[in-house]
Amino acid sequence: SGEAYSSITPYLWLVNIGMDATIGSRELETDISTSDIFQNLQFGAMGYIEAGKGGWGVFVEPVYAALSDDVTVEVPVAGERELSWDLDQLWLDFGVVRQVHRNVWILGGARYFMLDTDIVIGDDLENDSSGISTWNGFVGGRIIAPLSQKTQLAVRGDVGFGESDTNGRFRAAIAYFLSPSWATTLGFDYRKDDYEVEGERVDYALDTDWYGAVLGLSYT
């Protein structure tokens, strides 16, 4: 039947974002670094929780960040104005894992992605709010293999399907056990999400790559 288990891993994702946008016939490309994100970060929370028994398990993994900034911009006719922007972003993965071998698991679940922005330019100019949200299912697997008495390697990958044109994720991490219950983790996480949106005036497509180092602390 197998013993019951549970684990919780709060972590820090030092993410960089590569973004290609097509708005109508115009193409834009931008990169947002980890330092850019931390400079404008207001709040962030992320972690992984899993529990199971008998070779089956369930998991949930939220990644939330709120960013904002105030800058001065030159507006035609109106002159200089203060521009304030706020951004809320959420990834939410949840699903089921099944152990098929001592070190091999298969997994499947759902992935929700939300991105909301609010832009305010002065007190006398029109403001703008926009939001994007996508739902995707995913299937994949993971391998957890011991490297020594105190270290182990965990590799996970999945492919998504649903509202996004392309969706998927890859993560590799090494855990170092401080005790039988506590471990530190160091790894790399990459996520891909491409989607198209039909706007009221113009359609646009957004191709995003999210990648960076992951630092965590696990309790089992």
C-alpha positions as CSV (number, residue, x, y, z in Angstrom):
1,S,0.0,0.0,0.0
2,G,2.9,2.4,0.7
3,E,3.5,4.9,3.4
4,A,1.8,8.3,3.5
5,Y,4.1,11.3,2.8
6,S,3.9,15.1,2.4
7,S,6.3,17.8,1.5
8,I,6.3,21.6,1.3
9,T,8.9,23.7,-0.5
10,P,8.8,27.5,-0.4
11,Y,11.3,28.8,-3.0
12,L,12.7,31.8,-4.8
13,W,12.6,31.9,-8.6
14,L,15.2,34.3,-10.0
15,V,13.3,34.7,-13.2
16,N,14.1,36.4,-16.4
17,I,11.5,36.9,-19.1
18,G,11.9,36.9,-22.8
19,M,8.9,38.3,-24.7
20,D,8.0,38.6,-28.4
21,A,4.8,40.4,-29.1
22,T,3.0,40.8,-32.4
23,I,0.3,43.6,-32.3
24,G,-1.5,43.8,-35.6
25,S,1.4,44.0,-38.1
26,R,4.0,45.3,-35.6
27,E,6.5,43.1,-33.9
28,L,8.1,43.9,-30.6
29,E,10.8,42.1,-28.6
30,T,11.8,42.8,-25.0
31,D,13.7,41.1,-22.2
32,I,13.1,41.6,-18.5
33,S,15.9,40.6,-16.2
34,T,15.8,39.4,-12.6
35,S,17.2,42.8,-11.4
36,D,14.4,44.6,-13.2
37,I,11.8,42.4,-11.5
38,F,13.3,42.8,-8.0
39,Q,13.6,46.6,-8.4
40,N,9.8,46.8,-9.0
41,L,8.6,43.9,-6.9
42,Q,5.9,44.8,-4.3
43,F,5.0,41.2,-3.2
44,G,5.8,37.7,-4.2
45,A,5.0,34.2,-3.0
46,M,5.8,30.8,-4.5
47,G,6.0,27.2,-3.3
48,Y,5.3,23.6,-4.0
49,I,3.2,21.2,-1.9
50,E,2.7,17.5,-2.4
51,A,1.0,14.7,-0.4
52,G,0.3,11.1,-1.2
53,K,0.1,7.5,-0.3
54,G,0.4,4.1,-2.0
55,G,2.3,5.4,-5.1
56,W,-0.3,8.2,-5.8
57,G,0.0,11.8,-4.9
58,V,-1.5,15.2,-5.4
59,F,0.3,18.6,-5.8
60,V,-0.3,22.3,-6.0
61,E,2.2,25.0,-7.0
62,P,1.3,28.7,-7.0
63,V,3.7,31.4,-8.2
64,Y,2.4,35.0,-7.6
65,A,4.1,38.4,-8.1
66,A,2.9,42.0,-7.9
67,L,5.0,44.7,-9.5
68,S,4.6,48.5,-9.8
69,D,6.6,51.5,-10.8
70,D,6.2,55.3,-11.3
71,V,8.0,57.1,-14.1
72,T,7.8,60.4,-15.9
73,V,6.9,60.3,-19.6
74,E,6.5,62.8,-22.4
75,V,2.9,62.9,-23.7
76,P,2.2,64.6,-27.0
77,V,0.4,67.9,-26.5
78,A,-0.1,67.3,-22.8
79,G,3.6,67.4,-22.0
80,E,5.3,65.6,-19.1
81,R,3.0,63.3,-17.0
82,E,3.5,60.8,-14.2
83,L,2.9,57.2,-15.5
84,S,2.1,54.6,-12.9
85,W,1.8,50.9,-13.7
86,D,0.8,47.9,-11.7
87,L,1.1,44.3,-12.8
88,D,-0.2,41.1,-11.1
89,Q,0.9,37.7,-12.4
90,L,-0.1,34.2,-11.2
91,W,0.9,30.7,-12.3
92,L,-1.0,27.9,-10.7
93,D,-0.2,24.2,-11.3
94,F,-2.1,21.4,-9.7
95,G,-2.6,17.8,-10.5
96,V,-1.8,14.1,-9.7
97,V,1.4,12.1,-9.7
98,R,1.8,8.3,-10.0
99,Q,4.9,6.4,-9.2
100,V,5.6,3.8,-11.9
101,H,9.2,2.9,-10.9
102,R,11.4,3.4,-7.8
103,N,12.7,6.6,-9.3
104,V,10.2,7.5,-12.0
105,W,6.8,9.2,-11.8
106,I,4.2,10.3,-14.3
107,L,2.1,13.4,-13.8
108,G,-0.8,15.2,-15.2
109,G,-2.9,18.2,-14.2
110,A,-4.0,21.7,-15.1
111,R,-2.1,25.0,-15.4
112,Y,-3.7,28.5,-15.0
113,F,-1.9,31.6,-16.0
114,M,-3.1,35.2,-15.3
115,L,-1.6,38.5,-16.1
116,D,-3.3,41.8,-15.2
117,T,-2.0,45.3,-15.9
118,D,-3.2,48.8,-14.9
119,I,-1.6,51.9,-16.4
120,V,-2.4,55.4,-15.1
121,I,-1.0,58.5,-17.0
122,G,-1.6,61.7,-15.0
123,D,-4.9,62.6,-13.5
124,D,-6.4,64.2,-16.6
125,L,-5.6,61.5,-19.2
126,E,-7.3,58.2,-20.1
127,N,-6.2,55.2,-18.1
128,D,-5.9,51.6,-19.3
129,S,-6.5,48.2,-17.8
130,S,-6.0,44.8,-19.5
131,G,-5.9,41.2,-18.5
132,I,-4.9,37.8,-20.0
133,S,-5.7,34.4,-18.6
134,T,-5.2,30.9,-20.0
135,W,-6.1,27.4,-18.9
136,N,-4.1,24.4,-20.1
137,G,-3.9,20.8,-19.2
138,F,-0.5,19.1,-19.1
139,V,1.1,15.6,-19.0
140,G,4.7,14.8,-18.1
141,G,7.0,13.0,-15.9
142,R,9.8,13.3,-13.3
143,I,12.9,11.4,-12.2
144,I,14.2,11.5,-8.7
145,A,17.6,9.8,-8.3
146,P,20.0,9.8,-5.4
147,L,23.5,11.1,-6.1
148,S,25.0,10.4,-2.7
149,Q,23.9,9.9,0.9
150,K,22.9,13.5,1.2
151,T,22.2,14.7,-2.3
152,Q,19.6,13.8,-4.9
153,L,18.7,15.0,-8.4
154,A,15.1,15.7,-9.5
155,V,14.2,16.4,-13.1
156,R,10.7,17.2,-14.3
157,G,9.2,18.0,-17.6
158,D,5.7,18.4,-19.1
159,V,3.9,19.5,-22.3
160,G,0.7,21.5,-22.1
161,F,-2.4,21.6,-24.3
162,G,-5.4,23.9,-24.3
163,E,-5.9,27.6,-24.8
164,S,-2.2,28.4,-25.4
165,D,-0.6,27.7,-28.7
166,T,2.5,26.4,-27.0
167,N,2.8,25.6,-23.3
168,G,5.3,23.5,-21.3
169,R,7.8,23.4,-18.5
170,F,11.2,21.9,-17.6
171,R,12.9,21.9,-14.2
172,A,16.1,20.3,-12.9
173,A,17.2,20.7,-9.2
174,I,19.7,19.2,-6.8
175,A,18.7,18.8,-3.1
176,Y,21.1,18.6,-0.2
177,F,19.7,17.1,2.9
178,L,20.5,18.9,6.1
179,S,18.6,16.3,8.1
180,P,16.1,13.5,7.3
181,S,13.3,16.1,7.1
182,W,15.0,19.2,5.8
183,A,16.8,19.9,2.5
184,T,18.0,22.9,0.5
185,T,17.4,22.9,-3.2
186,L,19.2,24.6,-6.1
187,G,18.0,24.3,-9.7
188,F,16.8,25.8,-12.9
189,D,13.2,26.3,-14.1
190,Y,12.1,27.1,-17.6
191,R,8.5,27.8,-18.7
192,K,7.0,28.5,-22.1
193,D,3.7,30.1,-22.9
194,D,2.6,31.3,-26.4
195,Y,-0.9,32.6,-27.0
196,E,-3.1,34.8,-29.2
197,V,-5.7,37.3,-28.1
198,E,-8.5,38.8,-30.1
199,G,-8.8,42.4,-29.1
200,E,-11.6,44.9,-29.7
201,R,-9.5,46.9,-32.1
202,V,-6.5,44.7,-33.0
203,D,-5.5,41.1,-32.5
204,Y,-2.1,40.3,-30.9
205,A,0.1,37.3,-30.1
206,L,2.5,37.0,-27.2
207,D,5.4,34.5,-27.0
208,T,7.0,34.3,-23.6
209,D,9.9,32.4,-22.1
210,W,10.3,32.4,-18.3
211,Y,13.6,31.0,-17.0
212,G,16.0,31.3,-14.1
213,A,17.6,29.8,-11.1
214,V,15.5,28.4,-8.2
215,L,16.5,28.4,-4.5
216,G,14.3,26.5,-2.1
217,L,14.0,24.9,1.3
218,S,12.0,21.7,1.6
219,Y,10.4,20.0,4.6
220,T,9.2,16.4,4.4
